[in-house]
Amino acid sequence: MNLEIPKELKHYVATVKSNIEFKKLNETLFTKAFETQ
């Protein structure tokens, strides 16, 4: 069984993953900023 994943879907998954990572990073920076004040 060979699953062919469309480029659009791969791109979509990559975008979603990077968005999630970006949000996590933002939250971390946000908390650190509050802790230092």
mmCIF file of the N, C-alpha and C atoms, coordinates in Angstrom:
data_MODEL
# 
_entry.id   MODEL 
# 
loop_
_atom_site.group_PDB 
_atom_site.id 
_atom_site.type_symbol 
_atom_site.label_atom_id 
_atom_site.label_alt_id 
_atom_site.label_comp_id 
_atom_site.label_asym_id 
_atom_site.label_entity_id 
_atom_site.label_seq_id 
_atom_site.pdbx_PDB_ins_code 
_atom_site.Cartn_x 
_atom_site.Cartn_y 
_atom_site.Cartn_z 
_atom_site.occupancy 
_atom_site.B_iso_or_equiv 
_atom_site.pdbx_formal_charge 
_atom_site.auth_seq_id 
_atom_site.auth_comp_id 
_atom_site.auth_asym_id 
_atom_site.auth_atom_id 
_atom_site.pdbx_PDB_model_num 
ATOM 1   N N  . MET A 1 1  ? 0.844  -1.205 0.000  1.00 0.00 ? 1  MET A N  1 
ATOM 2   C CA . MET A 1 1  ? 0.000  0.000  0.000  1.00 0.00 ? 1  MET A CA 1 
ATOM 3   C C  . MET A 1 1  ? 0.874  1.248  0.000  1.00 0.00 ? 1  MET A C  1 
ATOM 4   N N  . ASN A 1 2  ? 0.719  2.042  -1.016 1.00 0.00 ? 2  ASN A N  1 
ATOM 5   C CA . ASN A 1 2  ? 1.551  3.238  -1.160 1.00 0.00 ? 2  ASN A CA 1 
ATOM 6   C C  . ASN A 1 2  ? 0.696  4.490  -1.038 1.00 0.00 ? 2  ASN A C  1 
ATOM 7   N N  . LEU A 1 3  ? 0.924  5.243  0.025  1.00 0.00 ? 3  LEU A N  1 
ATOM 8   C CA . LEU A 1 3  ? 0.159  6.471  0.232  1.00 0.00 ? 3  LEU A CA 1 
ATOM 9   C C  . LEU A 1 3  ? 0.883  7.653  -0.384 1.00 0.00 ? 3  LEU A C  1 
ATOM 10  N N  . GLU A 1 4  ? 0.227  8.294  -1.318 1.00 0.00 ? 4  GLU A N  1 
ATOM 11  C CA . GLU A 1 4  ? 0.803  9.460  -1.980 1.00 0.00 ? 4  GLU A CA 1 
ATOM 12  C C  . GLU A 1 4  ? 0.250  10.716 -1.319 1.00 0.00 ? 4  GLU A C  1 
ATOM 13  N N  . ILE A 1 5  ? 1.115  11.451 -0.648 1.00 0.00 ? 5  ILE A N  1 
ATOM 14  C CA . ILE A 1 5  ? 0.676  12.667 0.038  1.00 0.00 ? 5  ILE A CA 1 
ATOM 15  C C  . ILE A 1 5  ? 0.900  13.876 -0.870 1.00 0.00 ? 5  ILE A C  1 
ATOM 16  N N  . PRO A 1 6  ? -0.176 14.611 -1.148 1.00 0.00 ? 6  PRO A N  1 
ATOM 17  C CA . PRO A 1 6  ? -0.065 15.798 -2.000 1.00 0.00 ? 6  PRO A CA 1 
ATOM 18  C C  . PRO A 1 6  ? 0.839  16.853 -1.376 1.00 0.00 ? 6  PRO A C  1 
ATOM 19  N N  . LYS A 1 7  ? 1.507  17.616 -2.222 1.00 0.00 ? 7  LYS A N  1 
ATOM 20  C CA . LYS A 1 7  ? 2.405  18.668 -1.741 1.00 0.00 ? 7  LYS A CA 1 
ATOM 21  C C  . LYS A 1 7  ? 1.653  19.699 -0.911 1.00 0.00 ? 7  LYS A C  1 
ATOM 22  N N  . GLU A 1 8  ? 0.418  19.986 -1.327 1.00 0.00 ? 8  GLU A N  1 
ATOM 23  C CA . GLU A 1 8  ? -0.383 20.974 -0.594 1.00 0.00 ? 8  GLU A CA 1 
ATOM 24  C C  . GLU A 1 8  ? -0.593 20.533 0.847  1.00 0.00 ? 8  GLU A C  1 
ATOM 25  N N  . LEU A 1 9  ? -0.891 19.240 1.015  1.00 0.00 ? 9  LEU A N  1 
ATOM 26  C CA . LEU A 1 9  ? -1.137 18.712 2.353  1.00 0.00 ? 9  LEU A CA 1 
ATOM 27  C C  . LEU A 1 9  ? 0.135  18.751 3.192  1.00 0.00 ? 9  LEU A C  1 
ATOM 28  N N  . LYS A 1 10 ? 1.262  18.371 2.578  1.00 0.00 ? 10 LYS A N  1 
ATOM 29  C CA . LYS A 1 10 ? 2.541  18.420 3.290  1.00 0.00 ? 10 LYS A CA 1 
ATOM 30  C C  . LYS A 1 10 ? 2.829  19.844 3.735  1.00 0.00 ? 10 LYS A C  1 
ATOM 31  N N  . HIS A 1 11 ? 2.584  20.785 2.830  1.00 0.00 ? 11 HIS A N  1 
ATOM 32  C CA . HIS A 1 11 ? 2.816  22.198 3.128  1.00 0.00 ? 11 HIS A CA 1 
ATOM 33  C C  . HIS A 1 11 ? 1.903  22.666 4.258  1.00 0.00 ? 11 HIS A C  1 
ATOM 34  N N  . TYR A 1 12 ? 0.643  22.226 4.200  1.00 0.00 ? 12 TYR A N  1 
ATOM 35  C CA . TYR A 1 12 ? -0.329 22.595 5.229  1.00 0.00 ? 12 TYR A CA 1 
ATOM 36  C C  . TYR A 1 12 ? 0.104  22.084 6.595  1.00 0.00 ? 12 TYR A C  1 
ATOM 37  N N  . VAL A 1 13 ? 0.506  20.822 6.650  1.00 0.00 ? 13 VAL A N  1 
ATOM 38  C CA . VAL A 1 13 ? 0.950  20.219 7.907  1.00 0.00 ? 13 VAL A CA 1 
ATOM 39  C C  . VAL A 1 13 ? 2.173  20.958 8.445  1.00 0.00 ? 13 VAL A C  1 
ATOM 40  N N  . ALA A 1 14 ? 3.109  21.283 7.562  1.00 0.00 ? 14 ALA A N  1 
ATOM 41  C CA . ALA A 1 14 ? 4.317  22.006 7.973  1.00 0.00 ? 14 ALA A CA 1 
ATOM 42  C C  . ALA A 1 14 ? 3.954  23.378 8.524  1.00 0.00 ? 14 ALA A C  1 
ATOM 43  N N  . THR A 1 15 ? 2.995  24.040 7.883  1.00 0.00 ? 15 THR A N  1 
ATOM 44  C CA . THR A 1 15 ? 2.565  25.362 8.333  1.00 0.00 ? 15 THR A CA 1 
ATOM 45  C C  . THR A 1 15 ? 1.920  25.291 9.706  1.00 0.00 ? 15 THR A C  1 
ATOM 46  N N  . VAL A 1 16 ? 1.038  24.314 9.879  1.00 0.00 ? 16 VAL A N  1 
ATOM 47  C CA . VAL A 1 16 ? 0.364  24.139 11.170 1.00 0.00 ? 16 VAL A CA 1 
ATOM 48  C C  . VAL A 1 16 ? 1.382  23.851 12.264 1.00 0.00 ? 16 VAL A C  1 
ATOM 49  N N  . LYS A 1 17 ? 2.344  22.970 11.966 1.00 0.00 ? 17 LYS A N  1 
ATOM 50  C CA . LYS A 1 17 ? 3.372  22.624 12.947 1.00 0.00 ? 17 LYS A CA 1 
ATOM 51  C C  . LYS A 1 17 ? 4.181  23.847 13.335 1.00 0.00 ? 17 LYS A C  1 
ATOM 52  N N  . SER A 1 18 ? 4.585  24.647 12.349 1.00 0.00 ? 18 SER A N  1 
ATOM 53  C CA . SER A 1 18 ? 5.391  25.828 12.656 1.00 0.00 ? 18 SER A CA 1 
ATOM 54  C C  . SER A 1 18 ? 4.572  26.858 13.422 1.00 0.00 ? 18 SER A C  1 
ATOM 55  N N  . ASN A 1 19 ? 3.268  26.942 13.125 1.00 0.00 ? 19 ASN A N  1 
ATOM 56  C CA . ASN A 1 19 ? 2.396  27.856 13.870 1.00 0.00 ? 19 ASN A CA 1 
ATOM 57  C C  . ASN A 1 19 ? 2.311  27.461 15.334 1.00 0.00 ? 19 ASN A C  1 
ATOM 58  N N  . ILE A 1 20 ? 2.190  26.154 15.584 1.00 0.00 ? 20 ILE A N  1 
ATOM 59  C CA . ILE A 1 20 ? 2.114  25.653 16.960 1.00 0.00 ? 20 ILE A CA 1 
ATOM 60  C C  . ILE A 1 20 ? 3.421  25.944 17.687 1.00 0.00 ? 20 ILE A C  1 
ATOM 61  N N  . GLU A 1 21 ? 4.548  25.686 17.022 1.00 0.00 ? 21 GLU A N  1 
ATOM 62  C CA . GLU A 1 21 ? 5.855  25.960 17.623 1.00 0.00 ? 21 GLU A CA 1 
ATOM 63  C C  . GLU A 1 21 ? 5.988  27.446 17.924 1.00 0.00 ? 21 GLU A C  1 
ATOM 64  N N  . PHE A 1 22 ? 5.516  28.286 16.993 1.00 0.00 ? 22 PHE A N  1 
ATOM 65  C CA . PHE A 1 22 ? 5.600  29.737 17.152 1.00 0.00 ? 22 PHE A CA 1 
ATOM 66  C C  . PHE A 1 22 ? 4.790  30.196 18.356 1.00 0.00 ? 22 PHE A C  1 
ATOM 67  N N  . LYS A 1 23 ? 3.603  29.631 18.521 1.00 0.00 ? 23 LYS A N  1 
ATOM 68  C CA . LYS A 1 23 ? 2.755  29.986 19.666 1.00 0.00 ? 23 LYS A CA 1 
ATOM 69  C C  . LYS A 1 23 ? 3.419  29.577 20.972 1.00 0.00 ? 23 LYS A C  1 
ATOM 70  N N  . LYS A 1 24 ? 4.008  28.374 20.989 1.00 0.00 ? 24 LYS A N  1 
ATOM 71  C CA . LYS A 1 24 ? 4.700  27.900 22.188 1.00 0.00 ? 24 LYS A CA 1 
ATOM 72  C C  . LYS A 1 24 ? 5.841  28.842 22.530 1.00 0.00 ? 24 LYS A C  1 
ATOM 73  N N  . LEU A 1 25 ? 6.600  29.234 21.511 1.00 0.00 ? 25 LEU A N  1 
ATOM 74  C CA . LEU A 1 25 ? 7.733  30.138 21.706 1.00 0.00 ? 25 LEU A CA 1 
ATOM 75  C C  . LEU A 1 25 ? 7.251  31.477 22.241 1.00 0.00 ? 25 LEU A C  1 
ATOM 76  N N  . ASN A 1 26 ? 6.170  31.994 21.663 1.00 0.00 ? 26 ASN A N  1 
ATOM 77  C CA . ASN A 1 26 ? 5.603  33.262 22.116 1.00 0.00 ? 26 ASN A CA 1 
ATOM 78  C C  . ASN A 1 26 ? 5.175  33.195 23.572 1.00 0.00 ? 26 ASN A C  1 
ATOM 79  N N  . GLU A 1 27 ? 4.519  32.096 23.941 1.00 0.00 ? 27 GLU A N  1 
ATOM 80  C CA . GLU A 1 27 ? 4.063  31.929 25.321 1.00 0.00 ? 27 GLU A CA 1 
ATOM 81  C C  . GLU A 1 27 ? 5.248  31.893 26.272 1.00 0.00 ? 27 GLU A C  1 
ATOM 82  N N  . THR A 1 28 ? 6.313  31.206 25.873 1.00 0.00 ? 28 THR A N  1 
ATOM 83  C CA . THR A 1 28 ? 7.511  31.109 26.708 1.00 0.00 ? 28 THR A CA 1 
ATOM 84  C C  . THR A 1 28 ? 8.130  32.489 26.898 1.00 0.00 ? 28 THR A C  1 
ATOM 85  N N  . LEU A 1 29 ? 8.255  33.228 25.804 1.00 0.00 ? 29 LEU A N  1 
ATOM 86  C CA . LEU A 1 29 ? 8.831  34.575 25.878 1.00 0.00 ? 29 LEU A CA 1 
ATOM 87  C C  . LEU A 1 29 ? 7.956  35.488 26.726 1.00 0.00 ? 29 LEU A C  1 
ATOM 88  N N  . PHE A 1 30 ? 6.648  35.352 26.570 1.00 0.00 ? 30 PHE A N  1 
ATOM 89  C CA . PHE A 1 30 ? 5.679  36.162 27.305 1.00 0.00 ? 30 PHE A CA 1 
ATOM 90  C C  . PHE A 1 30 ? 5.813  35.928 28.807 1.00 0.00 ? 30 PHE A C  1 
ATOM 91  N N  . THR A 1 31 ? 5.888  34.648 29.185 1.00 0.00 ? 31 THR A N  1 
ATOM 92  C CA . THR A 1 31 ? 6.005  34.317 30.620 1.00 0.00 ? 31 THR A CA 1 
ATOM 93  C C  . THR A 1 31 ? 7.325  34.818 31.174 1.00 0.00 ? 31 THR A C  1 
ATOM 94  N N  . LYS A 1 32 ? 8.395  34.653 30.406 1.00 0.00 ? 32 LYS A N  1 
ATOM 95  C CA . LYS A 1 32 ? 9.707  35.101 30.873 1.00 0.00 ? 32 LYS A CA 1 
ATOM 96  C C  . LYS A 1 32 ? 9.720  36.610 31.046 1.00 0.00 ? 32 LYS A C  1 
ATOM 97  N N  . ALA A 1 33 ? 9.074  37.310 30.140 1.00 0.00 ? 33 ALA A N  1 
ATOM 98  C CA . ALA A 1 33 ? 9.007  38.770 30.214 1.00 0.00 ? 33 ALA A CA 1 
ATOM 99  C C  . ALA A 1 33 ? 8.289  39.200 31.488 1.00 0.00 ? 33 ALA A C  1 
ATOM 100 N N  . PHE A 1 34 ? 7.235  38.471 31.847 1.00 0.00 ? 34 PHE A N  1 
ATOM 101 C CA . PHE A 1 34 ? 6.484  38.800 33.061 1.00 0.00 ? 34 PHE A CA 1 
ATOM 102 C C  . PHE A 1 34 ? 7.287  38.493 34.316 1.00 0.00 ? 34 PHE A C  1 
ATOM 103 N N  . GLU A 1 35 ? 8.036  37.391 34.271 1.00 0.00 ? 35 GLU A N  1 
ATOM 104 C CA . GLU A 1 35 ? 8.817  36.987 35.436 1.00 0.00 ? 35 GLU A CA 1 
ATOM 105 C C  . GLU A 1 35 ? 9.925  37.988 35.746 1.00 0.00 ? 35 GLU A C  1 
ATOM 106 N N  . THR A 1 36 ? 10.483 38.616 34.705 1.00 0.00 ? 36 THR A N  1 
ATOM 107 C CA . THR A 1 36 ? 11.605 39.532 34.918 1.00 0.00 ? 36 THR A CA 1 
ATOM 108 C C  . THR A 1 36 ? 11.146 40.889 35.441 1.00 0.00 ? 36 THR A C  1 
ATOM 109 N N  . GLN A 1 37 ? 9.887  41.221 35.223 1.00 0.00 ? 37 GLN A N  1 
ATOM 110 C CA . GLN A 1 37 ? 9.384  42.531 35.663 1.00 0.00 ? 37 GLN A CA 1 
ATOM 111 C C  . GLN A 1 37 ? 9.130  42.577 37.163 1.00 0.00 ? 37 GLN A C  1 
# 
